[in-house]
């Protein structure tokens, strides 16, 4: 029985092609992994509570500091408001009132209970008491 040498070269070419496919797949996988990482970071950022510059100024001037537990409750209140279709909400937590843009999860302004007497809060379409 004679061995056809052309069979070996075909076989060798297939091996080379498979190596190239493997190389291409690993590049593809690393790009997908990189994209997945960036996407996950963006999703995590979107789920974070944000404070506008104005809200930060108000909180700092009034020496209002939220604990991790309070921030968790605020986030839960925002999620409840979102479920109800509220776009801009008054969120009352302990002795603090926050006006929050629900879509962006952004606190627009903040005030303490002592400042709330005889005040009118506008540009909201719902309230959450937590």
C-alpha positions in Angstrom: 0.0 0.0 0.0 1.3 3.4 -1.0 0.8 6.5 1.0 -0.3 9.6 -0.8 1.9 12.5 0.3 -0.7 15.0 -0.6 -2.9 13.7 2.2 -0.3 14.9 4.7 -0.1 18.4 3.3 -3.9 18.6 3.4 -3.9 17.4 6.9 -1.2 19.9 7.9 -3.2 22.7 6.3 -6.2 21.7 8.4 -4.2 21.9 11.5 -2.9 25.4 10.6 -6.5 26.5 9.9 -7.7 25.1 13.2 -4.9 27.0 15.0 -5.9 30.2 13.3 -9.5 29.6 14.2 -8.5 29.0 17.8 -6.4 32.2 17.8 -9.4 34.1 16.3 -11.8 32.6 18.9 -9.5 33.6 21.7 -9.3 37.2 20.4 -13.1 37.2 20.0 -13.5 35.9 23.6 -11.2 38.5 25.0 -13.1 41.2 23.2 -16.4 39.8 24.5 -15.0 39.6 28.0 -13.9 43.2 27.8 -17.2 44.3 26.5 -19.0 42.4 29.2 -16.9 44.0 31.9 -17.6 47.5 30.6 -21.3 46.7 30.3 -21.4 45.4 33.8 -19.6 48.5 35.1 -22.2 50.7 33.3 -25.1 48.7 34.7 -23.7 49.0 38.2 -23.2 52.7 37.8 -26.8 53.1 36.5 -28.0 51.4 39.7 -26.1 53.7 42.0 -27.8 56.6 43.7 -26.4 59.9 42.4 -26.5 63.4 44.0 -26.5 66.5 41.9 -24.1 69.3 42.6 -26.9 71.3 44.2 -28.0 68.4 46.4 -24.4 67.9 47.5 -24.1 71.6 48.4 -27.4 71.4 50.4 -26.4 68.2 52.2 -23.0 69.6 53.1 -24.3 72.9 54.3 -26.9 71.2 56.5 -24.4 68.6 57.6 -26.7 65.7 56.5 -24.9 62.4 56.2 -26.6 59.2 55.2 -25.7 55.8 56.6 -25.4 52.8 54.4 -28.7 51.6 55.8 -30.4 54.9 54.9 -28.9 54.8 51.4 -30.3 51.3 51.0 -33.7 52.5 52.1 -33.6 55.5 49.7 -32.7 53.1 46.8 -35.6 50.8 47.8 -38.0 53.8 47.8 -36.7 54.9 44.4 -37.4 51.4 43.1 -40.9 51.5 44.5 -41.5 54.9 42.9 -40.2 53.6 39.6 -42.6 50.6 39.7 -45.5 53.1 40.2 -44.4 55.1 37.2 -43.3 58.2 39.2 -40.8 60.4 37.4 -39.9 63.0 40.0 -40.6 62.1 43.6 -40.4 63.5 47.1 -38.7 61.0 49.2 -39.1 61.4 53.0 -36.6 59.5 55.1 -36.3 60.1 58.8 -36.0 63.9 59.2 -34.9 64.6 55.6 -36.9 65.4 52.4 -35.3 64.6 49.1 -36.5 65.5 45.6 -35.3 62.7 43.4 -35.4 62.2 39.6 -36.4 58.6 39.5 -35.2 57.7 36.0 -31.7 58.9 36.6 -31.7 57.9 40.3 -30.4 61.4 41.1 -31.2 63.4 44.2 -31.9 66.9 43.0 -32.2 68.7 46.3 -32.5 68.0 50.1 -33.9 69.7 53.1 -34.3 68.9 56.8 -37.7 68.6 58.5 -37.2 71.9 60.3 -37.0 73.6 56.9 -40.1 71.9 55.6 -42.7 73.9 57.6 -44.8 76.1 55.3 -42.8 75.1 52.3 -44.2 74.1 48.9 -42.4 71.4 46.9 -43.1 71.6 43.2 -42.1 69.6 40.1 -42.9 66.2 41.6 -45.5 63.7 40.6 -45.4 61.4 43.6 -44.1 60.9 47.2 -42.4 58.0 48.9 -42.3 57.9 52.7 -39.7 55.5 54.0 
